[in-house]
Amino acid sequence: MLQKIQETADFLKSKIKSNPKTGIILGTGLGNLVTQITDRTDIAYETIPNFPVSTVEGHSGKLIVGKLGGVDVVAMQGRFHYYEGYDMKAVTFPVRVMKAIGIENLLVSNASGGVNPDFEIGDLMIITDHINLFPEHPLRGKNHPELGPRFPDMSEAYSKELIVKAKAIAEQNKIKVVEGVYVGTSGPTFETPAEYRYFRAIGADAVGMSTVPEVIVANHGGMRVFGMSIVTDLGVPGKIVEVTHEEVQEIGNKVQPLMTQIMKELVQGI
């Protein structure tokens, strides 16, 4: 794995003329943030050595290198999911590569189902913590000390400093945000009403099928993480309706400009 990470990092370094310190992973319906990136170079995943290829509708499958708000960034337009059939090493491989090319801060976004009865569809949730319910752990197997410790601390998986900054940005721009715990599951089915009740009972505010593995690996590598989730449907008794992937994308697109504003200013303030 170390050799593959280095091969991929060397390839990207040959394409990147700047020295980005911030990486961004864009989720379902949120890929349009890249329209804000200037001086950009698009690198298709299929041209990157050892990279998986995204198979999900709404995930474009490009690595975008450029400037966001004048700051050098690397953005993943399209992520990899466990439910696509990839193992956790493949799902989190891009995070390893980001670390290898010098990324110190990782911003992640996703679409989620809200299980907090106070949430509304379209809310932007700042992720304060997570619960990992994936059946495979991304750090399972041999640990490479070069990548991080055998037993990494997860007491601050999401940077408190970045959360404070993001809340201040939202307040300044009069953007409503909520805070909560994100529970990650394997998917690809949306949840049953009983599962929604279970997630709420164990302390979750929103549920989704991504993010958690990437955040674990980022923490393993010593990166600071900020996460934001768009609540695209509700798993609250009395508010549960049939939901499709297309509807999730549509809601994500509607509130994407607000998340873009927060992310852009946060990148500038890091």
BELJONOR-V584707 format. One record per pair of residues at least 12 apart in sequence whose C-alpha atoms are under 10 Angstrom apart, sorted by the first residue. I is the first residue (numbers start at 0). J is the second residue. Records with the same first field share a line. If there is no record, write none. Layout:
I=J + J
This chain:
0=49 + 88 + 92 + 95 + 143
1=95 + 96 + 143 + 145 + 146
3=48 + 49 + 50 + 92 + 96
4=48 + 49 + 50 + 92 + 93 + 94 + 95 + 96 + 97 + 98 + 99 + 100
5=95 + 96 + 99 + 100
6=47 + 48 + 49 + 96
7=47 + 48 + 49 + 50 + 92 + 93 + 95 + 96 + 97 + 99 + 100
8=47 + 48 + 93 + 95 + 96 + 97 + 98 + 99 + 100 + 101
9=48 + 96 + 99 + 100
10=46 + 47 + 48 + 100
11=42 + 47 + 48 + 62 + 64 + 96 + 97 + 99 + 100
12=99 + 100 + 101
14=40 + 41 + 42 + 64
15=40 + 64 + 65 + 73 + 100
16=64 + 65
17=64 + 65 + 66 + 71 + 72
18=70 + 71 + 72 + 73 + 100 + 101 + 102
19=64 + 65 + 66 + 70 + 71 + 72 + 73 + 97 + 100 + 101 + 102 + 103 + 104
20=70 + 71 + 72 + 73 + 97 + 98 + 100 + 101 + 102 + 103 + 104 + 105 + 266 + 269
21=67 + 70 + 71 + 72 + 73 + 74 + 97 + 98 + 101 + 102 + 103 + 104 + 105 + 106 + 222 + 223 + 224 + 266 + 269
22=63 + 64 + 71 + 72 + 73 + 74 + 75 + 94 + 97 + 98 + 101 + 102 + 103 + 104 + 105 + 106 + 107 + 222 + 224 + 266
23=62 + 63 + 72 + 73 + 74 + 75 + 76 + 94 + 97 + 102 + 104 + 105 + 106 + 107 + 108 + 224 + 225 + 226 + 262 + 266
24=62 + 73 + 74 + 75 + 76 + 77 + 78 + 93 + 94 + 105 + 106 + 107 + 108 + 109 + 210 + 213 + 226
25=58 + 59 + 74 + 75 + 76 + 77 + 78 + 106 + 107 + 108 + 109 + 110
26=57 + 58 + 75 + 76 + 77 + 78 + 79 + 107 + 108 + 109 + 110 + 209 + 210 + 227 + 228 + 229 + 248 + 251
27=55 + 56 + 57 + 58 + 59 + 76 + 77 + 78 + 108 + 109 + 110 + 111 + 229 + 244 + 245 + 247 + 248 + 249 + 250 + 251 + 252
28=56 + 57 + 58 + 77 + 108 + 109 + 110 + 229 + 244 + 245 + 246 + 247 + 248 + 249 + 250 + 251 + 252 + 253 + 254 + 255
29=57 + 58 + 76 + 77 + 108 + 109 + 110 + 228 + 229 + 248 + 249 + 250 + 251 + 252 + 253 + 254 + 255 + 256 + 258 + 259
30=57 + 58 + 59 + 60 + 74 + 75 + 76 + 77 + 108 + 251 + 252 + 255 + 259
31=76 + 252 + 255 + 256 + 259
32=67 + 74 + 76 + 255 + 256 + 258 + 259 + 260 + 262 + 263
33=62 + 63 + 64 + 65 + 66 + 67 + 73 + 74 + 75 + 76 + 259
34=67 + 259
35=65 + 66 + 67 + 68 + 259 + 260 + 263
36=63 + 64 + 65 + 66 + 67 + 68 + 69 + 70 + 71 + 72 + 73 + 74 + 263
37=63 + 64 + 65 + 66 + 67 + 68 + 69 + 70 + 71
38=63 + 64 + 65 + 66 + 67 + 69 + 71
39=62 + 63 + 64 + 65 + 66 + 67 + 71 + 72 + 73
40=61 + 62 + 63 + 64 + 65 + 66 + 73
41=60 + 61 + 62 + 63 + 64 + 65 + 74 + 75 + 76
42=60 + 61 + 62 + 63 + 64 + 75
43=59 + 60 + 61 + 62 + 63 + 76
44=59 + 60 + 61 + 62 + 75 + 76 + 77
45=60 + 61
46=61
47=61 + 62
49=89 + 92 + 93
50=79 + 89 + 90 + 92 + 93 + 96
51=78 + 79 + 85 + 89 + 90 + 92 + 93
52=77 + 78 + 79 + 85 + 89
53=76 + 77 + 78 + 79 + 80 + 83 + 90
54=77 + 78 + 79 + 80 + 83
55=77 + 78 + 79 + 80 + 83
56=77 + 244 + 245 + 248
57=76 + 77 + 244 + 245 + 248
58=75 + 76 + 77 + 78 + 79
59=75 + 76 + 77 + 78
60=75 + 76 + 77 + 78 + 79
61=74 + 75 + 76 + 77 + 78
62=74 + 75 + 76 + 77 + 78 + 93
63=75 + 76
66=266
67=262 + 263 + 264 + 266 + 267
68=260 + 262 + 263 + 264 + 265 + 266 + 267 + 268
69=263 + 266 + 267
70=263 + 266 + 267 + 268 + 269
71=266 + 267
72=102 + 104 + 105 + 266
73=97 + 100 + 102 + 105
74=97 + 105 + 106 + 107
75=93 + 94 + 107
78=90 + 91 + 93 + 109 + 209 + 210 + 213
79=91 + 92 + 93 + 209 + 210 + 213
80=185 + 186 + 187 + 208 + 209 + 210 + 212
81=133 + 134 + 135 + 184 + 185 + 186 + 187 + 208 + 209 + 212
82=184 + 185 + 186 + 187 + 188 + 208 + 209
83=185 + 186 + 187
86=135 + 136 + 137
87=133 + 134 + 135 + 136 + 137 + 138 + 139 + 212 + 213 + 216
88=135 + 136 + 137 + 138 + 139 + 140 + 212 + 213 + 216
89=137
90=137 + 209 + 210 + 212 + 213
91=137 + 138 + 210 + 211 + 212 + 213 + 214 + 215 + 216 + 217
92=137 + 213 + 216
93=213 + 216
94=212 + 213 + 214 + 215 + 216 + 217 + 220 + 222
95=146 + 213 + 216 + 217 + 219 + 220
97=217 + 220 + 222
98=146 + 216 + 217 + 220 + 221 + 222
99=146 + 220
101=222
102=217 + 222 + 223
103=217 + 220 + 221 + 222 + 223 + 224
104=158 + 161 + 217 + 221 + 222 + 223 + 224 + 225 + 266 + 269
105=157 + 213 + 214 + 217 + 218 + 222 + 223 + 224 + 225 + 226 + 266
106=157 + 161 + 214 + 223 + 224 + 225 + 226 + 227 + 262 + 265 + 266
107=126 + 209 + 210 + 211 + 213 + 214 + 224 + 225 + 226 + 227 + 228 + 262
108=124 + 125 + 126 + 209 + 210 + 225 + 226 + 227 + 228 + 229 + 258 + 262
109=124 + 207 + 208 + 209 + 210 + 226 + 227 + 228 + 229 + 230 + 231 + 251
110=123 + 124 + 205 + 206 + 207 + 208 + 209 + 210 + 227 + 228 + 229 + 230 + 231 + 232 + 247 + 248 + 250 + 251
111=123 + 124 + 181 + 182 + 183 + 204 + 205 + 206 + 207 + 208 + 209 + 227 + 228 + 229 + 230 + 231 + 232 + 233 + 234 + 247 + 251
112=181 + 182 + 189 + 190 + 195 + 204 + 205 + 206 + 207 + 208 + 228 + 229 + 230 + 231 + 232 + 233 + 234 + 235 + 239 + 242 + 247
113=179 + 181 + 195 + 199 + 203 + 204 + 205 + 206 + 207 + 228 + 229 + 230 + 231 + 232 + 233 + 234 + 235
114=181 + 194 + 195 + 196 + 197 + 198 + 199 + 200 + 202 + 203 + 204 + 205 + 206 + 230 + 232 + 233 + 234 + 235 + 236 + 238 + 239
115=179 + 180 + 195 + 196 + 198 + 199 + 202 + 203 + 204 + 205 + 233 + 234 + 235
116=199 + 204 + 233 + 234 + 235 + 236 + 237 + 238
117=177 + 204 + 235
118=177 + 178 + 204 + 205 + 230 + 232 + 233 + 234 + 235
119=177 + 230 + 231 + 232 + 233 + 238
120=229 + 230 + 231 + 232 + 233 + 250 + 251
121=175 + 228 + 229 + 230 + 231 + 232 + 233 + 247 + 250 + 251 + 252 + 253 + 254 + 255
122=174 + 175 + 176 + 177 + 178 + 228 + 229 + 230 + 231 + 232 + 250 + 251 + 254
123=174 + 175 + 176 + 177 + 178 + 227 + 228 + 229 + 230 + 231 + 251 + 254 + 255 + 257 + 258
124=175 + 176 + 177 + 178 + 179 + 180 + 181 + 204 + 205 + 226 + 227 + 228 + 229 + 230 + 258
125=157 + 162 + 165 + 166 + 176 + 177 + 178 + 179 + 180 + 181 + 225 + 226 + 227 + 228 + 229
126=156 + 157 + 158 + 162 + 177 + 178 + 179 + 180 + 181 + 204 + 205 + 224 + 225 + 226 + 227 + 228
127=155 + 156 + 157 + 158 + 159 + 162 + 178 + 179 + 180 + 181 + 225 + 226 + 227
128=153 + 154 + 155 + 156 + 157 + 158 + 178 + 179 + 180 + 181 + 182 + 203 + 204 + 211 + 226
129=153 + 156 + 157 + 179 + 180 + 181 + 182 + 183 + 202 + 203 + 204 + 205 + 206 + 210 + 211 + 214 + 215
130=180 + 181 + 182 + 183 + 184 + 198 + 201 + 202 + 203 + 206 + 211
131=181 + 182 + 183 + 184 + 185 + 210 + 211 + 212 + 215
132=182 + 183 + 184 + 185 + 198 + 208 + 211
133=182 + 183 + 184 + 185 + 186 + 208 + 209 + 211 + 212
134=184 + 185
135=185 + 212
136=211 + 212 + 215 + 216
137=211 + 212 + 213 + 214 + 215 + 216
138=150 + 151 + 212 + 215 + 216 + 219
144=219 + 220
145=220
146=216 + 217 + 219 + 220 + 221
147=216 + 217 + 218 + 219 + 220 + 221
148=219 + 220 + 221
149=219
150=219
151=215 + 216 + 218 + 219 + 220 + 221
152=215 + 218 + 219 + 221
153=214 + 215 + 218 + 219
155=218 + 223 + 224
156=211 + 214 + 215 + 217 + 218 + 219 + 222 + 223 + 224 + 225 + 226
157=214 + 215 + 218 + 222 + 223 + 224 + 225 + 226
158=218 + 222 + 223 + 224 + 225 + 226
159=223 + 224 + 225
160=223 + 224 + 225 + 269
161=223 + 224 + 225 + 226 + 265 + 266 + 268 + 269
162=178 + 224 + 225 + 226 + 227 + 265
164=261 + 264 + 265 + 268 + 269
165=225 + 227 + 261 + 262 + 264 + 265 + 266 + 268
166=178 + 261 + 265
167=261 + 265
168=260 + 261 + 262 + 263 + 264 + 265 + 268
169=257 + 258 + 260 + 261 + 262 + 264 + 265
170=261
171=261
172=257 + 260 + 261
173=257
174=257 + 258 + 260 + 261
175=257
176=227 + 228 + 229 + 257 + 258
177=204 + 227 + 228
178=204 + 205 + 227 + 228
179=202 + 203 + 204 + 205 + 227 + 228
180=199 + 202 + 203 + 204 + 205 + 206
181=198 + 202 + 203 + 204 + 205 + 206 + 207 + 208 + 209 + 210 + 211 + 226 + 227 + 228
182=198 + 199 + 201 + 202 + 203 + 204 + 205 + 206 + 207 + 208 + 209 + 210 + 211
183=198 + 203 + 205 + 206 + 207 + 208 + 209 + 210 + 211 + 212
184=206 + 207 + 208 + 209 + 210 + 211
185=207 + 208 + 209
186=207 + 208 + 209
187=207 + 208
188=208
189=206 + 207 + 208 + 234 + 241 + 242 + 243 + 244
190=206 + 207 + 234
191=234 + 239
192=234 + 235 + 236 + 237 + 239 + 240
193=234 + 236
194=234
195=233 + 234 + 235 + 236 + 239
196=234 + 235 + 236
198=234
199=234 + 235
204=230 + 234
205=228 + 229 + 230 + 231 + 232 + 233 + 234
206=228 + 230 + 233 + 234
207=228 + 230
210=226 + 227 + 228
211=226
214=226
225=262 + 265
226=262
227=258 + 261 + 262
228=251 + 258
229=247 + 250 + 251 + 252 + 254 + 255 + 258
230=247 + 250 + 251 + 254
231=244 + 246 + 247 + 248 + 249 + 250 + 251 + 254
232=246 + 247 + 250
